[in-house]
Amino acid sequence: MRKNNLYKVTFLSQGKSIELYARHVASSALWGFTEIGELVFDPPGESIVVDPTEERLREEFKDTTMLHVPMHAIVRIEEVAKRGPLAIRDATSGDKIMPFPIAPPKGK
């Protein structure tokens, strides 16, 4: 495995489909798990636009050195040339989940 490989990993967790980028993906020493390490996030404050999904995932995985995901929860692993936006989707519909509450539409 080359050091600069970049993987887009999509997995299911608590009714959500989560897309993360990582430099390390391998079979885990824990039977039935896939290990995902060296998670890749944009450095904080690097972008003018704040991505709430990125901030939420960065906060959730801030102290994670290695993520062990059950193999049956892995949806897809792609080797990619560059990082794209992170996503949290509803596992059933595939719709993006709003990272913070928005005002409900006004009734008629």
LUMBA-633400 format. One record per residue: x, y, z of N, C-alpha, C, O in turn. Coordinates in Angstrom, 1 decimal, padded with zeros to 4 digits. Layout:
<atoms>
[atom [X, Y, Z], [X, Y, Z], [X, Y, Z], [X, Y, Z]];
...
</atoms>
This chain:
<atoms>
[atom [000.8, -001.2, 000.0], [000.0, 000.0, 000.0], [000.9, 001.2, 000.0], [001.8, 001.4, 000.8]];
[atom [000.6, 002.1, -000.9], [001.4, 003.4, -001.0], [000.9, 004.3, 000.1], [-000.2, 004.3, 000.5]];
[atom [001.9, 005.1, 000.6], [001.6, 006.0, 001.7], [000.5, 007.1, 001.4], [-000.2, 007.5, 002.2]];
[atom [000.5, 007.5, 000.1], [-000.4, 008.6, -000.3], [-001.7, 008.2, -000.8], [-002.5, 009.0, -001.3]];
[atom [-002.1, 006.9, -000.6], [-003.4, 006.5, -001.0], [-004.5, 007.2, -000.2], [-004.3, 007.5, 000.9]];
[atom [-005.6, 007.5, -000.9], [-006.7, 008.1, -000.2], [-007.9, 007.3, -000.6], [-008.2, 007.0, -001.7]];
[atom [-008.7, 007.0, 000.5], [-009.9, 006.2, 000.3], [-011.1, 006.9, 000.8], [-011.1, 007.6, 001.9]];
[atom [-012.2, 006.8, 000.0], [-013.5, 007.3, 000.5], [-014.2, 006.1, 001.0], [-014.5, 005.1, 000.2]];
[atom [-014.6, 006.1, 002.3], [-015.2, 005.0, 002.9], [-016.6, 005.3, 003.3], [-016.9, 006.3, 004.0]];
[atom [-017.6, 004.6, 002.8], [-019.0, 004.8, 003.1], [-019.4, 003.6, 004.0], [-019.3, 002.4, 003.6]];
[atom [-020.0, 003.9, 005.2], [-020.5, 002.8, 006.1], [-021.7, 003.3, 006.8], [-022.0, 004.5, 006.9]];
[atom [-022.5, 002.3, 007.3], [-023.7, 002.5, 008.0], [-023.5, 002.6, 009.5], [-022.7, 001.8, 010.0]];
[atom [-024.1, 003.5, 010.2], [-024.0, 003.7, 011.6], [-025.2, 004.3, 012.2], [-025.5, 005.5, 011.8]];
[atom [-025.9, 003.7, 013.0], [-027.1, 004.2, 013.7], [-028.1, 004.8, 012.8], [-028.6, 006.0, 013.0]];
[atom [-028.5, 004.1, 011.7], [-029.5, 004.6, 010.7], [-029.0, 005.6, 009.8], [-029.8, 006.2, 009.0]];
[atom [-027.7, 005.9, 009.8], [-027.1, 006.9, 008.9], [-026.0, 006.2, 008.0], [-025.4, 005.3, 008.4]];
[atom [-025.8, 006.8, 006.8], [-024.7, 006.4, 005.9], [-023.7, 007.5, 006.1], [-024.0, 008.7, 005.8]];
[atom [-022.5, 007.2, 006.5], [-021.4, 008.2, 006.7], [-020.3, 008.0, 005.7], [-019.9, 006.9, 005.4]];
[atom [-019.9, 009.1, 005.1], [-018.8, 009.1, 004.1], [-017.6, 009.8, 004.7], [-017.7, 011.0, 005.1]];
[atom [-016.5, 009.1, 004.9], [-015.3, 009.7, 005.4], [-014.1, 009.4, 004.4], [-014.2, 008.6, 003.6]];
[atom [-013.1, 010.2, 004.6], [-011.8, 009.9, 003.8], [-010.7, 009.5, 004.8], [-010.6, 010.1, 005.9]];
[atom [-009.9, 008.5, 004.3], [-008.9, 008.0, 005.2], [-007.7, 007.6, 004.3], [-007.8, 007.3, 003.2]];
[atom [-006.5, 007.6, 005.0], [-005.3, 007.1, 004.3], [-005.0, 005.7, 004.5], [-004.2, 005.0, 003.8]];
[atom [-005.7, 005.1, 005.5], [-005.5, 003.7, 005.9], [-006.8, 002.9, 006.0], [-007.7, 003.3, 006.7]];
[atom [-006.9, 001.8, 005.2], [-008.0, 000.9, 005.2], [-007.5, -000.5, 005.1], [-006.7, -000.8, 004.2]];
[atom [-007.9, -001.4, 006.1], [-007.3, -002.8, 006.0], [-008.3, -003.7, 006.9], [-009.1, -003.2, 007.6]];
[atom [-008.1, -005.0, 006.7], [-008.8, -005.9, 007.6], [-008.3, -005.7, 009.0], [-007.1, -005.6, 009.2]];
[atom [-009.2, -005.7, 009.9], [-008.8, -005.5, 011.3], [-008.3, -006.8, 012.0], [-008.7, -007.9, 011.5]];
[atom [-007.5, -006.7, 013.0], [-007.2, -007.9, 013.8], [-008.4, -008.4, 014.6], [-008.4, -009.5, 015.0]];
[atom [-009.4, -007.5, 014.7], [-010.6, -007.9, 015.4], [-011.5, -008.6, 014.3], [-011.8, -008.0, 013.3]];
[atom [-011.8, -009.9, 014.5], [-012.5, -010.7, 013.5], [-013.8, -010.0, 013.1], [-014.6, -009.6, 013.9]];
[atom [-014.0, -009.9, 011.8], [-015.2, -009.4, 011.2], [-015.3, -007.8, 011.1], [-016.3, -007.3, 010.8]];
[atom [-014.2, -007.2, 011.3], [-014.1, -005.7, 011.3], [-013.1, -005.2, 010.2], [-012.2, -005.9, 009.9]];
[atom [-013.4, -004.0, 009.8], [-012.5, -003.3, 008.9], [-011.9, -002.1, 009.6], [-012.7, -001.4, 010.2]];
[atom [-010.6, -002.0, 009.6], [-010.0, -000.8, 010.3], [-009.8, 000.3, 009.3], [-009.4, 000.2, 008.2]];
[atom [-010.2, 001.5, 009.8], [-010.1, 002.8, 009.1], [-009.3, 003.7, 009.9], [-009.7, 004.1, 011.0]];
[atom [-008.1, 004.2, 009.4], [-007.3, 005.1, 010.2], [-006.8, 006.2, 009.4], [-007.0, 006.3, 008.1]];
[atom [-006.1, 007.2, 010.0], [-005.6, 008.4, 009.4], [-006.7, 009.1, 008.7], [-006.6, 009.4, 007.5]];
[atom [-007.8, 009.4, 009.4], [-008.9, 010.2, 008.8], [-008.4, 011.5, 008.3], [-007.6, 012.2, 008.9]];
[atom [-009.0, 011.9, 007.2], [-008.6, 013.1, 006.5], [-009.7, 014.2, 006.6], [-010.8, 014.0, 006.1]];
[atom [-009.4, 015.3, 007.3], [-010.3, 016.4, 007.3], [-009.6, 017.7, 006.8], [-008.4, 017.7, 006.9]];
[atom [-010.4, 018.7, 006.4], [-009.7, 020.0, 006.1], [-009.2, 020.5, 007.4], [-009.9, 020.4, 008.4]];
[atom [-008.1, 021.2, 007.4], [-007.6, 021.8, 008.6], [-008.6, 022.9, 009.0], [-009.1, 023.6, 008.2]];
[atom [-008.9, 023.0, 010.3], [-009.9, 024.0, 010.8], [-009.4, 025.4, 010.4], [-008.2, 025.8, 010.5]];
[atom [-010.3, 026.2, 009.9], [-010.0, 027.6, 009.5], [-009.4, 027.8, 008.2], [-009.0, 028.9, 007.8]];
[atom [-009.2, 026.7, 007.5], [-008.5, 026.7, 006.1], [-009.4, 027.2, 005.1], [-009.0, 027.9, 004.1]];
[atom [-010.7, 027.0, 005.2], [-011.7, 027.4, 004.2], [-012.5, 028.6, 004.7], [-012.7, 028.8, 005.9]];
[atom [-012.9, 029.4, 003.8], [-013.8, 030.6, 004.1], [-015.2, 030.1, 004.5], [-015.8, 030.7, 005.4]];
[atom [-015.7, 029.1, 003.8], [-017.0, 028.6, 004.1], [-016.9, 027.4, 005.1], [-016.1, 026.5, 004.9]];
[atom [-017.7, 027.5, 006.1], [-017.7, 026.4, 007.2], [-018.7, 025.4, 006.7], [-019.8, 025.6, 006.5]];
[atom [-018.2, 024.1, 006.7], [-019.1, 023.0, 006.3], [-019.5, 022.3, 007.6], [-018.7, 021.7, 008.3]];
[atom [-020.8, 022.5, 008.0], [-021.3, 021.9, 009.3], [-021.1, 020.4, 009.4], [-020.9, 019.9, 010.5]];
[atom [-021.3, 019.7, 008.2], [-021.1, 018.3, 008.2], [-019.7, 017.9, 008.6], [-019.4, 017.0, 009.4]];
[atom [-018.7, 018.6, 008.0], [-017.3, 018.4, 008.3], [-017.0, 018.6, 009.8], [-016.3, 017.9, 010.4]];
[atom [-017.5, 019.7, 010.3], [-017.3, 020.1, 011.7], [-017.9, 019.0, 012.6], [-017.3, 018.7, 013.6]];
[atom [-019.1, 018.5, 012.3], [-019.7, 017.5, 013.1], [-018.9, 016.2, 013.1], [-018.7, 015.6, 014.2]];
[atom [-018.4, 015.8, 011.9], [-017.7, 014.6, 011.9], [-016.3, 014.7, 012.5], [-015.8, 013.8, 013.1]];
[atom [-015.7, 015.9, 012.3], [-014.4, 016.2, 012.9], [-014.5, 016.1, 014.4], [-013.6, 015.5, 015.1]];
[atom [-015.6, 016.7, 015.0], [-015.8, 016.6, 016.4], [-016.0, 015.2, 016.9], [-015.5, 014.8, 018.0]];
[atom [-016.9, 014.5, 016.2], [-017.2, 013.1, 016.6], [-016.0, 012.2, 016.6], [-015.9, 011.3, 017.5]];
[atom [-015.1, 012.4, 015.6], [-013.9, 011.5, 015.5], [-012.6, 012.1, 015.9], [-011.5, 011.6, 015.5]];
[atom [-012.6, 013.2, 016.7], [-011.4, 014.0, 017.0], [-010.4, 013.2, 017.7], [-009.2, 013.4, 017.5]];
[atom [-010.8, 012.3, 018.6], [-009.8, 011.5, 019.4], [-009.6, 010.1, 018.8], [-009.0, 009.2, 019.5]];
[atom [-010.1, 009.8, 017.6], [-010.1, 008.4, 017.1], [-008.8, 008.2, 016.3], [-008.4, 009.0, 015.4]];
[atom [-008.0, 007.2, 016.8], [-006.8, 006.9, 016.1], [-007.0, 005.8, 015.0], [-006.4, 005.8, 014.0]];
[atom [-008.0, 004.9, 015.4], [-008.3, 003.8, 014.4], [-009.8, 003.5, 014.6], [-010.2, 003.2, 015.8]];
[atom [-010.5, 003.5, 013.6], [-011.9, 003.1, 013.6], [-012.1, 001.7, 013.2], [-011.7, 001.4, 012.1]];
[atom [-012.8, 000.9, 013.9], [-013.1, -000.5, 013.6], [-014.5, -000.6, 013.3], [-015.4, -000.5, 014.2]];
[atom [-014.9, -000.8, 012.0], [-016.3, -000.9, 011.5], [-016.6, -002.3, 011.2], [-015.8, -003.0, 010.5]];
[atom [-017.7, -002.8, 011.6], [-018.1, -004.2, 011.2], [-018.2, -004.3, 009.7], [-018.7, -003.4, 009.0]];
[atom [-017.6, -005.4, 009.2], [-017.6, -005.6, 007.7], [-019.0, -005.5, 007.1], [-019.1, -004.9, 006.0]];
[atom [-020.0, -006.0, 007.8], [-021.4, -005.9, 007.2], [-021.9, -004.5, 007.1], [-022.9, -004.2, 006.4]];
[atom [-021.3, -003.5, 007.8], [-021.7, -002.1, 007.8], [-021.0, -001.3, 006.7], [-021.5, -000.2, 006.4]];
[atom [-020.0, -001.9, 006.1], [-019.3, -001.2, 005.0], [-020.1, -001.3, 003.7], [-020.5, -002.3, 003.3]];
[atom [-020.4, -000.1, 003.2], [-021.2, 000.0, 001.9], [-020.2, 000.0, 000.7], [-020.5, -000.7, -000.3]];
[atom [-019.2, 000.8, 000.9], [-018.3, 001.0, -000.3], [-017.0, 001.5, 000.2], [-016.9, 002.3, 001.1]];
[atom [-015.9, 001.1, -000.5], [-014.6, 001.7, -000.3], [-014.0, 002.0, -001.6], [-013.9, 001.2, -002.5]];
[atom [-013.7, 003.3, -001.9], [-013.2, 003.7, -003.1], [-011.8, 004.3, -003.0], [-011.6, 005.1, -002.0]];
[atom [-010.9, 004.0, -003.8], [-009.6, 004.7, -003.8], [-009.8, 005.9, -004.8], [-010.1, 005.7, -005.9]];
[atom [-009.5, 007.1, -004.3], [-009.8, 008.3, -005.0], [-008.5, 009.1, -005.2], [-007.5, 009.0, -004.4]];
[atom [-008.5, 010.1, -006.1], [-007.4, 010.9, -006.4], [-007.4, 012.1, -005.5], [-006.3, 012.6, -005.1]];
[atom [-008.6, 012.6, -005.1], [-008.6, 013.8, -004.2], [-009.8, 013.7, -003.3], [-010.8, 013.0, -003.6]];
[atom [-009.8, 014.5, -002.2], [-010.9, 014.5, -001.3], [-012.0, 015.3, -001.7], [-011.8, 016.4, -002.3]];
[atom [-013.2, 014.9, -001.5], [-014.4, 015.7, -001.8], [-015.1, 016.0, -000.5], [-014.5, 015.8, 000.6]];
[atom [-016.3, 016.5, -000.6], [-017.1, 016.8, 000.7], [-017.5, 015.6, 001.4], [-017.7, 014.5, 000.8]];
[atom [-017.5, 015.7, 002.8], [-018.0, 014.6, 003.6], [-019.5, 014.6, 003.6], [-020.1, 015.7, 003.4]];
[atom [-020.1, 013.5, 004.0], [-021.6, 013.4, 004.0], [-022.1, 012.5, 005.1], [-021.5, 011.6, 005.4]];
[atom [-023.2, 012.9, 005.6], [-024.0, 012.1, 006.5], [-025.4, 012.0, 005.8], [-026.1, 013.0, 005.6]];
[atom [-025.8, 010.8, 005.5], [-027.1, 010.6, 004.8], [-028.0, 009.7, 005.6], [-027.5, 008.9, 006.4]];
[atom [-029.3, 009.8, 005.3], [-030.2, 008.8, 005.9], [-030.0, 007.5, 005.2], [-029.9, 007.4, 004.0]];
[atom [-029.8, 006.4, 005.9], [-029.4, 005.1, 005.4], [-030.5, 004.6, 004.4], [-030.2, 003.8, 003.5]];
[atom [-031.8, 004.9, 004.7], [-032.8, 004.3, 003.9], [-033.1, 005.1, 002.6], [-033.1, 004.6, 001.5]];
[atom [-033.2, 006.4, 002.8], [-033.6, 007.3, 001.6], [-032.4, 007.8, 000.8], [-032.5, 008.1, -000.4]];
[atom [-031.2, 007.9, 001.5], [-030.0, 008.4, 000.9], [-030.0, 010.0, 000.9], [-029.0, 010.6, 000.4]];
[atom [-031.0, 010.6, 001.5], [-031.1, 012.0, 001.6], [-030.0, 012.5, 002.6], [-029.8, 011.9, 003.6]];
[atom [-029.4, 013.7, 002.3], [-028.5, 014.2, 003.3], [-029.2, 014.7, 004.5], [-030.3, 015.2, 004.4]];
[atom [-028.6, 014.4, 005.6], [-029.2, 014.8, 006.9], [-028.7, 016.2, 007.3], [-027.5, 016.5, 007.2]];
[atom [-029.7, 017.1, 007.7], [-029.3, 018.4, 008.0], [-028.5, 018.4, 009.3], [-028.9, 017.8, 010.3]];
[atom [-027.3, 019.0, 009.3], [-026.5, 018.9, 010.5], [-026.9, 019.8, 011.7], [-026.5, 019.7, 012.8]];
[atom [-027.8, 020.8, 011.4], [-028.4, 021.6, 012.5], [-029.8, 021.9, 012.1], [-030.2, 021.9, 011.0]];
[atom [-030.6, 022.2, 013.1], [-032.0, 022.5, 012.9], [-032.3, 023.7, 012.0], [-031.6, 024.7, 012.1]];
[atom [-033.3, 023.6, 011.2], [-033.7, 024.7, 010.4], [-035.2, 025.0, 010.7], [-035.9, 024.1, 011.2]];
[atom [-035.6, 026.2, 010.4], [-037.0, 026.6, 010.7], [-037.9, 025.8, 009.9], [-037.7, 025.6, 008.7]];
[atom [-039.0, 025.3, 010.4], [-040.0, 024.5, 009.6], [-040.7, 025.4, 008.7], [-040.8, 026.6, 008.9]];
[atom [-041.2, 024.9, 007.5], [-041.9, 025.8, 006.6], [-043.2, 026.3, 007.2], [-043.8, 025.6, 008.0]];
[atom [-043.5, 027.5, 006.8], [-044.7, 028.2, 007.4], [-045.9, 027.5, 006.8], [-046.0, 027.3, 005.6]];
[atom [-046.9, 027.3, 007.6], [-048.2, 026.7, 007.2], [-049.0, 027.7, 006.4], [-048.8, 028.9, 006.5]];
[atom [-050.0, 027.3, 005.7], [-050.9, 028.2, 005.0], [-052.0, 028.7, 005.8], [-052.8, 029.5, 005.4]];
</atoms>
